[in-house]
Amino acid sequence: MSVRPRLQCKLLDERLRDYLPHYATQGSAGMDLRALLDAPLTLVPGDCQLVRTGLAIHIADPNLAGMILPRSGLGHKHGIVLGNLVGLIDSDYQGELMISVWNRGQSEFTLAPFERLAQYVLVPVVQAELALVDSFEDSARGSGGFGSTGAY
Ligand SMILES: O=c1ccn([C@H]2C[C@H](O)[C@@H](COP(=O)(O)OP(=O)(O)OP(=O)(O)O)O2)c(=O)[nH]1
């Protein structure tokens, strides 16, 4: 089994000690993030609010990044997704992880304090350098995009 990267994590609220993010199963790709709220938060349809997690995670390694993704159940059943669709966490970010919660559904939804509302996934990243050129070598696709290969 490969060695897991160790990420430094600060708790910005002591109550989170009882709710540390973890992998729910051996094969889980993400750790659930919870809503740090003092009281339930109701989102009416169309509402988008920034919710605290109370966690700061310093990835430090530029070959890694964090992604905040929605939870499938909340998104599919209740229309609770992310206002930014996906949150990208830079490896040098040391601030609190914030979750943009968007009710794209048609009913009111109330988030409970410490409810799991999104997930944090660590992903490999390769930083590139751009080499300016005047032309490319021909490729099979060329500049065809946006459905140019057909539907089936
Ligand atoms: O859902 C998110 C997305 C981002 N961040 C934090 C971590 C990330 O490293 C930082 C900046 O995010 P991003 O680069 O996507 O934001 P930006 O709007 O481009 O702002 P900036 O000018 O700060 O890069 O904000 C969150 O806490 N939650």
The ligand as an SDF file (V2000), in Angstrom:
LIG
                    3D

 28 29  0  0  0  0  0  0  0  0999 V2000
  -14.5520   26.2640   -2.5810 O   0  0  0  0  0  0  0  0  0  0  0  0
  -13.5030   26.8490   -2.2720 C   0  0  0  0  0  0  0  0  0  0  0  0
  -12.6230   27.3750   -3.2350 C   0  0  0  0  0  0  0  0  0  0  0  0
  -11.4770   28.0270   -2.8130 C   0  0  0  0  0  0  0  0  0  0  0  0
  -11.2070   28.1540   -1.4820 N   0  0  0  0  0  0  0  0  0  0  0  0
   -9.9610   28.8030   -1.0590 C   0  0  0  0  0  0  0  0  0  0  0  0
   -8.7600   27.8950   -1.3090 C   0  0  0  0  0  0  0  0  0  0  0  0
   -8.1510   28.4170   -2.5450 C   0  0  0  0  0  0  0  0  0  0  0  0
   -6.7650   28.1480   -2.5850 O   0  0  0  0  0  0  0  0  0  0  0  0
   -8.4790   29.9000   -2.4330 C   0  0  0  0  0  0  0  0  0  0  0  0
   -8.5170   30.6200   -3.7390 C   0  0  0  0  0  0  0  0  0  0  0  0
   -9.3930   29.9380   -4.5870 O   0  0  0  0  0  0  0  0  0  0  0  0
   -9.4320   30.2790   -6.1410 P   0  0  0  0  0  0  0  0  0  0  0  0
   -8.0500   30.4340   -6.6730 O   0  0  0  0  0  0  0  0  0  0  0  0
  -10.3200   29.2840   -6.8140 O   0  0  0  0  0  0  0  0  0  0  0  0
  -10.1840   31.6720   -6.0630 O   0  0  0  0  0  0  0  0  0  0  0  0
  -10.0900   32.9580   -6.9470 P   0  0  0  0  0  0  0  0  0  0  0  0
  -11.4420   33.5310   -6.9920 O   0  0  0  0  0  0  0  0  0  0  0  0
   -9.4150   32.6800   -8.2570 O   0  0  0  0  0  0  0  0  0  0  0  0
   -9.2220   33.8990   -6.0210 O   0  0  0  0  0  0  0  0  0  0  0  0
   -7.6630   34.1420   -5.8400 P   0  0  0  0  0  0  0  0  0  0  0  0
   -7.4000   35.4400   -6.5220 O   0  0  0  0  0  0  0  0  0  0  0  0
   -7.4830   34.2350   -4.3400 O   0  0  0  0  0  0  0  0  0  0  0  0
   -6.8910   32.9800   -6.4150 O   0  0  0  0  0  0  0  0  0  0  0  0
   -9.7580   29.9690   -1.8090 O   0  0  0  0  0  0  0  0  0  0  0  0
  -12.0680   27.6320   -0.5260 C   0  0  0  0  0  0  0  0  0  0  0  0
  -11.8380   27.7160    0.6730 O   0  0  0  0  0  0  0  0  0  0  0  0
  -13.1940   26.9940   -0.9560 N   0  0  0  0  0  0  0  0  0  0  0  0
  1  2  2  0
  2  3  1  0
  2 28  1  0
  3  4  2  0
  4  5  1  0
  5  6  1  0
  5 26  1  0
  6  7  1  0
  6 25  1  0
  7  8  1  0
  8  9  1  0
  8 10  1  0
 10 11  1  0
 10 25  1  0
 11 12  1  0
 12 13  1  0
 13 14  2  0
 13 15  1  0
 13 16  1  0
 16 17  1  0
 17 18  2  0
 17 19  1  0
 17 20  1  0
 20 21  1  0
 21 22  2  0
 21 23  1  0
 21 24  1  0
 26 27  2  0
 26 28  1  0
M  END
$$$$
